Amino acid sequence: MNTITQIIQEINKINPKFKTLLTLNQKQTADAIGVSGSTLEAWRKQGLGPQFKKINSGTKGRVLYPKISIAEWISETTATA
């Protein structure tokens, strides 16, 4: 089983820029978990997927996903054989 730290290290390997970021935007998060941005957005609206932070309210608000939240979500949703 992967630990949160190991999952974050795997996320950082996807794109060298990710290593310097604490949060990822929607496209970066979608790339990290292997889904489309529209799927991630649909999940967010349904209350599914990784926890996120919305910066500024309204349609111009930015949605950011803390890497720790992405890693925790992956850890919780990964099936074991």
Helices and strands as residue ranges (DSSP letters): H 4-14, G 16-20, E 23-24, H 26-33, H 37-46, E 53-55, E 62-66, H 67-77
